[in-house]
C-alpha cells in the first residue's frame, strides 16, 4: 500500500471528524491514527456495529446448538407473555426475519436524517422487549427490509434466555475471549438485558478482530468459531436495503456486492470494513456521516500490489507526520475573560426537567484550574444521579473529565460577550459533540444547546446557593 495515499486517508479522517482510523493488510497494521481528544486505549461506542456482534453470536449459537434453526418463530421464545397485536403475521415472524430486518413490524427508524420515532420510544419504554413484541405488524415477515434496532434487542434477549446466561457473559465465553477481547462495556435495558441494536463500547483494535474473523471465514487461530455457511450468507447477501447504491443486508452486516465490500456500520460512521479480495480489514470510529464509498475508495486506492512495493521515504515521512498531527489538538480562539466569571463561579444552577436530563450545573471559572460539575437524572429508577466532574479548558484546548467518572467528557469554553459563555463539549467514546451557550443574569441562566444528533433546545436554570 502506498504511504502517500494512506497519508491522504489520514487527512480525510481529520476533515471528516474521525476519532480513530485503523487499516490492516495481510495481518499487519499498516496505518493507525487517533484524532485528539480521542486517544489510543480508549473504547468507543460502536452504535449499530453492536448488531453485527449480536449476529455473530447468533451464528455461534446455531453452530453449538444453543439455537436450533433460524426458522423458529420468535413468539415461541416468549411463552406466557401477553403480546399485543398478535396476528398470523406476527406468529410467522422468525429469527431469520429479525436477522435480515424483514420482520414486518411497524417500526420507524429510517436510514436517513428523519427522526427515528420508534427507537426513541423504545429508549423511553420501561420494558424494551415488551415494547418491540407489542408493535403491530405493517406487513408479513420476509417481504421487505425495514431498519429496526428493536429486532436486534429481541435477539439479545433470546440469546440470554437460550444460553441460560446473559448476552455479555455468552459473548465473553464464545466470542470475546477466543478473539482476545477483554475490555468492553455494554449498555443494558431496564430489565438488565444488554441492548441488542446499539450500546456496545469496544477498542478499535478489537473491532478489527471481529472483522478479521470474517476475513478468515469464521476461523481464528485454527479454531472455527462460525460456520462457513454463515459467512457465505453475508458475502452473498440478498436483502435489498432500498437506500440506493446496491446495498444488501444479511445477519447484521451490510454488503456492496459489486465492490466485494462487507461492513459493520454504526451511527455517525462507526465502521468495520472487510475487503476479502485485498486481504484488508479497516476500522473507523467518528462523529459524523460521509458517503461510505469515499472511505472505501481511499482504502482501495492505496493498494498498489499484492506484494511488497519499494520503500517511499517521502511518503512514509508524510504518513508519520499526518498520524502525529492527528493526535495534536488544534486550539480554538479564546476571548477575554468576563468580570462575570468571578460572580458566577461556585454557584449551582438547578434546571427544570429537560431533554438533556440535566438537573444542575456548577462552574468555577475564576481559579487557575477552572472546573465544572454536571448532575444528570438517573438512567433508571432507583439509581443515583450521574455526576460528571472535571476541568474545563479556557485556553482553547479540551480538558478531559476526572478519571472516576462513568463518562469521558472533554470540555472547553470561552466568553463571547460580557454575559455569554460558550461551551464546546464532547462525550469522547460516544463521538457526541454539543455546543452550549450560557447567558447569565443575576441569579438565572439561560442555556441553549445543539448537538451532533440534531437535538436542540433551550432551558432556564436558577441559582440555589
Order of alpha helices (4+ residues) and beta strands (2+ residues): alpha-beta-beta-beta-alpha-alpha-alpha-alpha-alpha-alpha-alpha-beta-beta-alpha-beta-beta-alpha-beta-beta-beta-beta-beta-beta-alpha-alpha-alpha-beta-beta-beta-beta-beta-beta-beta-beta-beta-beta
